[in-house]
Amino acid sequence: MSRDRSSKRFYRAESTHDLLSYMDKGQAASSENRWTFETAWEVANKVGGIYTVIRSKAYVSTEEMGENYCLLGPYKEQCARTEVEEADFPPNSPLTAAVNAMRSQGYKLHTGTWLVDGNPQIILFDIGSGAWQLDSYKQELWDTCSIGIPHLDVEANDAVILGFMVAQLIGEFRKAAEGYSDTPPRVVAHFHEWQAGIGLILLRTRHIDVATVFTTHATLLGRYLCAGNIDFYNNLDKFSVDEEAGKRQIYHRYCMERAAAHMTHIFTTVSDITGYEAEHLLKRKPDIITPNGLNVKKFSAIHEFQNLHALAKEKIHEFARGHFYGHFNFDLDKTLYFFIAGRYEFGNKGADIFIEALARLNHYLKSSGSDMTVIAFMIFPAKTNNFNVESLRGHAVTKALRDTIHDIQLKVGRRMYDICLRGHLPEALDLLQKEDTVRLKRCIYSLHRDTLPPVTTHNIVDDWSDPVLNSIRRCELFNTVNDKVKVIFHPEFLTSTNPLFGLDYEEFVRGCHMGVFPSYYEPWGYTPAECTVMGIPSITTNLSGFGCFMQEHIADPMSYGIYVVDRRYISLEGSVQHLAQYMYDFTKLTRRQRIIQRNRTERLSDLLDWRNLGIYYRQARAEALKIVYPDYVDHMDQELGKRFNYPRPISEPPSPTHSRATTPAASVHGSDDEDEVDEEQELAELRINDN
């Protein structure tokens, strides 16, 4: 077999365009006296999605830049106590000189390493130690940029203090780095979101010789506008941005974000859809798109992910048995688990059309006489009083039945053993005695219930005004015995100590059959990305960064278990029908077809790995350096011929259609016979034709 043909047997291949070529643990950065500071409010401070971005990217950043990479953020004791190992930097490092200079001015700084993959260096600023200068900071900001900060906006005040302390530190570092090497220092300061943007603004107004990069993960005004019921994307070019920001009392924050976006050397966003938004709301088109990746190694279970799915699914089965006791009239082997999860943003996360589509799906399954049942989980944190008593009771009575049966099984086994030893075949009456029958009848009678299974696992505070519960009531999804679609609203995040599930979020995802995320406003979308790397098919939209990314780089995403609902170019009713049809089509797949699809979905893991997507952050830093230091030459860039492309995942079988490739790279023709057989078999199993 030729080398080309034999290599086709492996669908995972190292891309020639990934970060591996640059991962020298900082040798190149050190020889060039090139330093990178990355600043975000979420550094070692778990607040939102940016925390996941920074944390998961830390490994490839340190592998590329080594000790010449440092993260900057606010000191939050509760998080830092468990996530940061405090230590001093090496005595000869310019970082040490800069930190000492700051401390000599009365600022409190915490230095050390972040206890995540890669162990990046970290400097955390105690906001309180700089608060005494807040008035002078605000005055300088007004004098140089005409940005006024209201006294009562605590979050904006903290952002101002952090920004001034960061700018002061980088200025001190720039001076200290002059004598560190014969090569003049080249410093990149990278800032995420408006909370860190003040530091960037000050570096420019104070004319500190550093290259700057600003990344927005979602525009501030965009989030506020989408929270209202407006046609956001079709009216982006019509908004009076100053007026809209003023009406929402965020004009000063909007000014901070917009100033940072315009003053930075390189402006990036995480997706094309966010870039389109930034172009109209921040009035600057992004220079580079920097998609969010994952540390795929954390989720990697290449040979085991199907087994992990089966094990986790059995735990969800146990929950379903307890929750639906008394109305347990469906076959768990013919039950599919769908879920939606994230921040409780009812409209932005698409929970509204998900529930509406579930009602349509319920009708489709009933009308077609399908023997499949769908249990849909909605996991959004909301205010609750406690667990629902009915949910807890269900698990108690099913546990009692299980324990009783286990005890009777042991007794029956011993009786059978004794009877067989005496040389007789046991009769039914010899094995199951009257007292055993009585115990079983008691357990069975305790399973009777007069009420319907609850739609929520907790008692929701003010449940009369809860949007999810109101939508469920309107669609009449009440978990009756005739419903083919059952709904369960779980209003808190999953942990392994949860008395109902006993699963953490990752394990729960592995046990489900599909994640449904029909978001209206989703700059990236980590939830479908996490599903993908765990081999779980998902539904996303063309208004999410993840959905746009998959549509752009996978010729036929559906065959890889990535279903993209159109929420941009068709009506809301059309989107609901689109989503309901996708879910209905999925219920018609056989078990083998779902296994094939999970295999295909998991193959996309490498596409989402930071080792590949981190190349765009490197490109942003390199472009910023070239603007500030015209003599700067990126030798690695020249070596690879400036080929910054997404990796080309090679699938085996090569392509699910004959008419076109399903991956960015077309399949190599002339594969061996076994490949061809596999391809045709999978095509037949998935019912995919050339249309």
GIPENOR-V865284 format. One record per pair of residues at least 4 apart in sequence whose C-alpha atoms are under 8 Angstrom apart, sorted by sequence separation. I is the first residue (numbers start at 0). J is the second residue. If there is no record, write none. Layout:
BEGIN
((I J) (I J))
END
This chain:
BEGIN
((0 4) (1 5) (2 6) (3 7) (4 8) (13 17) (16 20) (18 22) (23 27) (25 29) (26 30) (27 31) (28 32) (29 33) (38 42) (40 44) (41 45) (46 50) (47 51) (48 52) (49 53) (50 54) (51 55) (52 56) (53 57) (56 60) (57 61) (58 62) (59 63) (60 64) (61 65) (64 68) (75 79) (76 80) (77 81) (78 82) (79 83) (88 92) (91 95) (92 96) (93 97) (94 98) (95 99) (96 100) (97 101) (98 102) (99 103) (100 104) (101 105) (102 106) (114 118) (115 119) (125 129) (126 130) (127 131) (129 133) (132 136) (133 137) (134 138) (135 139) (136 140) (137 141) (138 142) (139 143) (140 144) (141 145) (148 152) (152 156) (153 157) (154 158) (155 159) (156 160) (157 161) (158 162) (159 163) (160 164) (161 165) (162 166) (163 167) (164 168) (165 169) (166 170) (167 171) (168 172) (169 173) (170 174) (171 175) (172 176) (173 177) (175 179) (176 180) (180 184) (191 195) (192 196) (193 197) (195 199) (196 200) (197 201) (198 202) (199 203) (200 204) (201 205) (202 206) (203 207) (217 221) (218 222) (219 223) (220 224) (221 225) (222 226) (223 227) (225 229) (230 234) (231 235) (234 238) (239 243) (240 244) (241 245) (242 246) (243 247) (244 248) (245 249) (249 253) (250 254) (251 255) (252 256) (253 257) (254 258) (255 259) (256 260) (257 261) (258 262) (259 263) (269 273) (270 274) (271 275) (272 276) (273 277) (274 278) (275 279) (276 280) (277 281) (278 282) (279 283) (294 298) (295 299) (300 304) (303 307) (304 308) (305 309) (306 310) (307 311) (308 312) (309 313) (310 314) (311 315) (312 316) (313 317) (314 318) (315 319) (316 320) (317 321) (318 322) (319 323) (320 324) (323 327) (329 333) (330 334) (344 348) (345 349) (346 350) (349 353) (350 354) (351 355) (352 356) (353 357) (354 358) (355 359) (356 360) (357 361) (358 362) (359 363) (360 364) (361 365) (362 366) (363 367) (364 368) (365 369) (386 390) (387 391) (388 392) (389 393) (390 394) (391 395) (392 396) (393 397) (394 398) (395 399) (396 400) (397 401) (398 402) (399 403) (400 404) (401 405) (402 406) (403 407) (404 408) (405 409) (406 410) (407 411) (408 412) (409 413) (410 414) (411 415) (412 416) (413 417) (414 418) (415 419) (416 420) (417 421) (418 422) (419 423) (425 429) (426 430) (427 431) (428 432) (431 435) (432 436) (433 437) (434 438) (435 439) (436 440) (437 441) (438 442) (439 443) (440 444) (441 445) (442 446) (443 447) (458 462) (461 465) (464 468) (465 469) (466 470) (467 471) (468 472) (469 473) (470 474) (471 475) (472 476) (478 482) (493 497) (497 501) (502 506) (503 507) (504 508) (505 509) (506 510) (507 511) (524 528) (525 529) (526 530) (527 531) (528 532) (529 533) (530 534) (531 535) (539 543) (542 546) (543 547) (544 548) (545 549) (546 550) (547 551) (548 552) (549 553) (550 554) (555 559) (556 560) (557 561) (565 569) (566 570) (569 573) (570 574) (571 575) (572 576) (573 577) (574 578) (575 579) (576 580) (577 581) (578 582) (579 583) (580 584) (581 585) (582 586) (583 587) (584 588) (588 592) (589 593) (590 594) (591 595) (592 596) (593 597) (594 598) (595 599) (596 600) (597 601) (598 602) (599 603) (600 604) (603 607) (604 608) (607 611) (608 612) (609 613) (610 614) (612 616) (613 617) (614 618) (615 619) (616 620) (617 621) (618 622) (619 623) (620 624) (621 625) (622 626) (623 627) (624 628) (625 629) (633 637) (634 638) (635 639) (636 640) (637 641) (649 653) (650 654) (656 660) (660 664) (661 665) (670 674) (671 675) (672 676) (673 677) (674 678) (675 679) (676 680) (677 681) (678 682) (679 683) (680 684) (681 685) (682 686) (683 687) (0 5) (28 33) (29 34) (41 46) (45 50) (60 65) (61 66) (74 79) (90 95) (101 106) (102 107) (113 118) (140 145) (141 146) (190 195) (191 196) (202 207) (217 222) (224 229) (238 243) (244 249) (245 250) (261 266) (268 273) (269 274) (276 281) (277 282) (278 283) (329 334) (343 348) (345 350) (346 351) (364 369) (386 391) (418 423) (419 424) (425 430) (431 436) (463 468) (464 469) (471 476) (472 477) (477 482) (495 500) (496 501) (497 502) (502 507) (530 535) (531 536) (541 546) (542 547) (550 555) (556 561) (557 562) (566 571) (569 574) (588 593) (606 611) (607 612) (624 629) (625 630) (636 641) (654 659) (655 660) (656 661) (660 665) (670 675) (682 687) (28 34) (41 47) (44 50) (88 94) (89 95) (101 107) (102 108) (112 118) (113 119) (140 146) (141 147) (150 156) (177 183) (190 196) (225 231) (244 250) (260 266) (268 274) (277 283) (278 284) (342 348) (345 351) (364 370) (418 424) (419 425) (459 465) (462 468) (463 469) (471 477) (476 482) (478 484) (495 501) (496 502) (508 514) (530 536) (531 537) (539 545) (540 546) (541 547) (550 556) (556 562) (557 563) (605 611) (606 612) (625 631) (654 660) (655 661) (659 665) (660 666) (682 688) (43 50) (61 68) (88 95) (101 108) (112 119) (113 120) (140 147) (148 155) (177 184) (202 209) (224 231) (267 274) (277 284) (278 285) (320 327) (341 348) (364 371) (418 425) (478 485) (493 500) (494 501) (495 502) (496 503) (530 537) (539 546) (540 547) (549 556) (556 563) (624 631) (625 632) (653 660) (654 661) (41 49) (42 50) (60 68) (87 95) (112 120) (113 121) (148 156) (176 184) (190 198) (277 285) (476 484) (477 485) (478 486) (494 502) (495 503) (566 574) (654 662) (41 50) (111 120) (112 121) (190 199) (241 250) (244 253) (275 284) (476 485) (477 486) (493 502) (494 503) (565 574) (98 108) (110 120) (111 121) (137 147) (274 284) (415 425) (476 486) (493 503) (494 504) (516 526) (527 537) (564 574) (42 53) (43 54) (110 121) (111 122) (137 148) (173 184) (188 199) (274 285) (339 350) (493 504) (516 527) (527 538) (41 53) (42 54) (110 122) (199 211) (492 504) (515 527) (527 539) (549 561) (565 577) (621 633) (650 662) (654 666) (109 122) (110 123) (173 186) (514 527) (550 563) (564 577) (649 662) (653 666) (108 122) (109 123) (199 213) (274 288) (564 578) (648 662) (653 667) (108 123) (109 124) (316 331) (414 429) (415 430) (647 662) (648 663) (649 664) (108 124) (109 125) (414 430) (514 530) (647 663) (648 664) (107 124) (108 125) (196 213) (268 285) (271 288) (528 545) (546 563) (647 664) (649 666) (106 124) (107 125) (266 284) (267 285) (270 288) (527 545) (106 125) (266 285) (267 286) (268 287) (269 288) (270 289) (411 430) (524 543) (562 581) (220 240) (265 285) (266 286) (267 287) (268 288) (269 289) (270 290) (411 431) (522 542) (523 543) (524 544) (525 545) (107 128) (188 209) (190 211) (192 213) (260 281) (265 286) (266 287) (267 288) (268 289) (269 290) (467 488) (509 530) (514 535) (516 537) (517 538) (518 539) (519 540) (521 542) (522 543) (523 544) (524 545) (653 674) (88 110) (106 128) (137 159) (186 208) (187 209) (188 210) (189 211) (190 212) (191 213) (192 214) (193 215) (261 283) (265 287) (267 289) (268 290) (269 291) (508 530) (513 535) (514 536) (515 537) (516 538) (517 539) (518 540) (520 542) (521 543) (522 544) (523 545) (539 561) (540 562) (541 563) (652 674) (87 110) (88 111) (105 128) (106 129) (133 156) (136 159) (186 209) (187 210) (188 211) (189 212) (190 213) (191 214) (192 215) (220 243) (260 283) (454 477) (512 535) (513 536) (514 537) (515 538) (516 539) (517 540) (519 542) (520 543) (521 544) (536 559) (537 560) (538 561) (539 562) (540 563) (541 564) (542 565) (651 674) (652 675) (655 678) (85 109) (86 110) (87 111) (136 160) (185 209) (186 210) (187 211) (188 212) (189 213) (190 214) (191 215) (192 216) (220 244) (223 247) (257 281) (453 477) (454 478) (509 533) (511 535) (512 536) (513 537) (514 538) (515 539) (516 540) (518 542) (519 543) (536 560) (537 561) (538 562) (539 563) (540 564) (541 565) (542 566) (654 678) (85 110) (86 111) (185 210) (187 212) (189 214) (191 216) (192 217) (256 281) (257 282) (452 477) (453 478) (508 533) (509 534) (513 538) (518 543) (535 560) (536 561) (537 562) (538 563) (539 564) (540 565) (541 566) (542 567) (618 643) (652 677) (653 678) (85 111) (86 112) (133 159) (193 219) (451 477) (452 478) (509 535) (536 562) (538 564) (540 566) (541 567) (652 678) (655 681) (656 682) (84 111) (85 112) (133 160) (136 163) (451 478) (452 479) (508 535) (651 678) (655 682) (42 70) (83 111) (84 112) (407 435) (451 479) (615 643) (35 64) (42 71) (43 72) (44 73) (83 112) (84 113) (614 643) (34 64) (42 72) (83 113) (84 114) (130 160) (37 68) (41 72) (42 73) (44 75) (82 113) (83 114) (126 157) (129 160) (456 487) (459 490) (656 687) (658 689) (35 67) (36 68) (37 69) (38 70) (39 71) (40 72) (43 75) (82 114) (166 198) (170 202) (454 486) (455 487) (456 488) (457 489) (655 687) (656 688) (657 689) (34 67) (35 68) (36 69) (37 70) (38 71) (39 72) (40 73) (45 78) (82 115) (162 195) (165 198) (166 199) (219 252) (220 253) (454 487) (455 488) (456 489) (457 490) (612 645) (656 689) (33 67) (34 68) (35 69) (36 70) (37 71) (38 72) (44 78) (126 160) (161 195) (162 196) (163 197) (164 198) (173 207) (219 253) (453 487) (454 488) (455 489) (456 490) (611 645) (36 71) (43 78) (44 79) (74 109) (126 161) (129 164) (159 194) (162 197) (163 198) (166 201) (173 208) (403 438) (404 439) (455 490) (611 646) (25 61) (28 64) (43 79) (158 194) (161 197) (162 198) (166 202) (173 209) (335 371) (337 373) (339 375) (343 379) (403 439) (560 596) (22 59) (24 61) (25 62) (27 64) (124 161) (158 195) (161 198) (162 199) (170 207) (219 256) (333 370) (334 371) (335 372) (336 373) (337 374) (338 375) (339 376) (340 377) (341 378) (342 379) (343 380) (559 596) (560 597) (24 62) (25 63) (26 64) (29 67) (159 197) (163 201) (333 371) (334 372) (335 373) (336 374) (337 375) (338 376) (339 377) (340 378) (341 379) (342 380) (343 381) (558 596) (559 597) (23 62) (24 63) (25 64) (26 65) (28 67) (43 82) (155 194) (158 197) (159 198) (162 201) (333 372) (334 373) (335 374) (336 375) (337 376) (338 377) (339 378) (340 379) (341 380) (400 439) (560 599) (561 600) (606 645) (22 62) (23 63) (24 64) (25 65) (43 83) (124 164) (240 280) (334 374) (336 376) (338 378) (559 599) (560 600) (606 646) (18 59) (22 63) (23 64) (24 65) (25 66) (235 276) (558 599) (559 600) (605 646) (606 647) (21 63) (22 64) (23 65) (24 66) (25 67) (238 280) (330 372) (400 442) (606 648) (236 279) (329 372) (399 442) (400 443) (605 648) (232 276) (235 279) (559 603) (18 63) (235 280) (603 648) (213 259) (396 442) (602 648) (213 260) (517 564) (519 566) (602 650) (70 119) (74 123) (396 445) (397 446) (69 119) (70 120) (71 121) (72 122) (73 123) (74 124) (75 125) (213 263) (396 446) (68 119) (69 120) (70 121) (71 122) (72 123) (73 124) (74 125) (212 263) (217 268) (68 120) (69 121) (70 122) (71 123) (72 124) (73 125) (74 126) (211 263) (212 264) (213 265) (214 266) (215 267) (216 268) (66 119) (69 122) (71 124) (73 126) (211 264) (212 265) (213 266) (214 267) (215 268) (216 269) (65 119) (66 120) (210 264) (211 265) (212 266) (213 267) (214 268) (215 269) (62 117) (212 267) (214 269) (218 273) (221 276) (61 117) (217 273) (58 115) (60 117) (61 118) (216 273) (57 115) (58 116) (59 117) (61 119) (197 255) (200 258) (218 276) (57 116) (58 117) (193 252) (196 255) (200 259) (203 262) (218 277) (221 280) (57 117) (58 118) (196 256) (199 259) (203 263) (220 280) (536 596) (54 115) (55 116) (57 118) (58 119) (143 204) (517 578) (536 597) (54 116) (57 119) (193 255) (197 259) (200 262) (218 280) (535 597) (193 256) (196 259) (199 262) (200 263) (218 281) (389 452) (390 453) (534 597) (192 256) (199 263) (389 453) (534 598) (536 600) (534 599) (535 600) (101 167) (193 259) (390 456) (534 600) (535 601) (101 168) (534 601) (322 390) (387 455) (532 600) (533 601) (534 602) (321 390) (324 393) (387 456) (531 600) (532 601) (43 113) (98 168) (101 171) (323 393) (386 456) (387 457) (531 601) (532 602) (97 168) (100 171) (322 393) (386 457) (387 458) (532 603) (97 169) (321 393) (322 394) (385 457) (386 458) (531 603) (532 604) (321 394) (324 397) (384 457) (385 458) (531 604) (97 171) (320 394) (321 395) (383 457) (384 458) (96 171) (97 172) (321 396) (383 458) (384 459) (532 607) (96 172) (318 394) (321 397) (383 459) (384 460) (320 397) (382 459) (383 460) (94 172) (97 175) (381 459) (382 460) (93 172) (96 175) (528 607) (94 175) (93 175) (93 176) (93 179) (595 681) (92 179) (73 161) (72 161) (596 685) (595 685) (592 684) (552 645) (591 684) (592 685) (71 165) (155 252) (558 655) (588 685) (149 251) (148 251) (147 251) (146 251) (394 499) (554 659) (555 660) (556 661) (554 660) (555 661) (383 490) (554 661) (555 662) (146 254) (382 490) (391 499) (553 661) (554 662) (146 255) (375 484) (377 486) (379 488) (380 489) (381 490) (390 499) (553 662) (554 663) (373 483) (374 484) (375 485) (376 486) (377 487) (378 488) (379 489) (380 490) (381 491) (552 662) (553 663) (372 483) (373 484) (374 485) (375 486) (376 487) (377 488) (378 489) (379 490) (380 491) (552 663) (371 483) (372 484) (373 485) (374 486) (375 487) (376 488) (377 489) (378 490) (379 491) (380 492) (372 485) (374 487) (376 489) (377 490) (378 491) (379 492) (378 492) (355 470) (351 467) (354 470) (358 474) (350 467) (354 471) (358 475) (365 482) (226 344) (358 476) (365 483) (351 470) (355 474) (364 483) (226 346) (354 474) (226 347) (325 446) (345 466) (361 482) (225 347) (324 446) (325 447) (345 467) (361 483) (324 447) (325 448) (361 484) (324 448) (360 484) (326 451) (326 452) (358 484) (357 484) (558 685) (324 452) (323 452) (558 687) (322 452) (322 453) (32 179) (32 180) (32 182) (34 184) (36 186) (38 188) (31 182) (32 183) (33 184) (34 185) (35 186) (36 187) (37 188) (38 189) (39 190) (40 191) (32 184) (33 185) (34 186) (35 187) (36 188) (37 189) (38 190) (39 191) (328 480) (31 184) (32 185) (33 186) (34 187) (35 188) (36 189) (37 190) (38 191) (39 192) (326 479) (327 480) (31 185) (33 187) (35 189) (37 191) (40 194) (326 480) (39 194) (40 195) (39 195) (38 195) (353 515) (353 517) (352 517) (49 216) (349 516) (350 517) (348 516) (349 517) (350 518) (348 517) (349 518) (348 518) (349 519) (347 518) (348 519) (346 518) (347 519) (348 520) (338 511) (346 519) (347 520) (348 521) (337 511) (347 521) (336 511) (337 512) (338 513) (339 514) (335 511) (336 512) (337 513) (338 514) (339 515) (340 516) (335 512) (336 513) (337 514) (338 515) (339 516) (337 515) (318 499) (318 500) (315 500) (341 526) (314 500) (340 526) (314 501) (314 502) (315 507) (311 506) (312 507) (315 510) (311 507) (314 510) (312 509) (313 510) (311 509) (312 510) (311 510) (312 511) (310 510) (308 509) (309 510) (307 509) (308 510) (307 510) (308 511) (304 509) (371 586) (359 576) (356 575) (360 579) (364 583) (355 575) (356 576) (359 579) (360 580) (363 583) (352 574) (353 575) (356 578) (357 579) (360 582) (352 575) (356 579) (360 583) (353 578) (304 533) (304 534) (291 523) (290 523) (299 532) (300 533) (298 532) (299 533) (293 528) (298 533) (56 292) (58 294) (293 529) (55 292) (56 293) (295 532) (55 293) (56 294) (52 291) (55 294) (52 292) (52 293) (273 522) (272 522) (335 586) (270 522) (269 522) (270 523) (269 523) (290 544) (272 542) (272 543) (273 544) (272 544) (271 544) (270 544) (269 544) (270 545) (272 547) (271 547) (270 547) (270 548) (305 594) (305 597) (225 520) (222 520) (217 522) (216 522) (216 523) (295 604) (295 605) (295 607) (295 608) (293 607) (294 608) (295 609) (292 607) (293 608) (294 609) (291 607) (292 608) (293 609) (292 609) (291 609) (292 612) (291 612) (292 613) (290 612) (289 612) (289 613) (290 615) (289 615) (288 615) (289 616) (287 615) (287 619) (232 567) (267 619) (265 619) (265 620) (265 622) (265 623) (264 623) (264 626) (212 619) (212 620) (211 620) (210 620) (212 623) (211 623) (210 623) (210 624) (210 626) (210 627) (209 627) (208 627) (187 620) (187 623) (187 624) (186 624) (185 624) (185 628) (48 525) (59 609) (59 610) (56 609) (60 613) (55 609) (59 613) (56 613) (11 602) (19 610) (10 602) (18 610) (17 610) (18 611) (11 605) (17 611) (16 611) (17 612) (18 613) (17 613) (18 614) (14 611) (17 614) (16 614) (21 635) (16 639) (16 642) (16 643) (16 644) (16 645) (17 646) (16 646) (15 646) (14 646) (14 647) (12 648) (11 648) (12 649) (10 648) (11 649) (10 649) (11 650) (9 649) (10 650) (9 650) (10 651) (7 649) (9 651) (8 651) (7 651) (7 670) (4 669) (4 670) (8 674) (4 671))
END
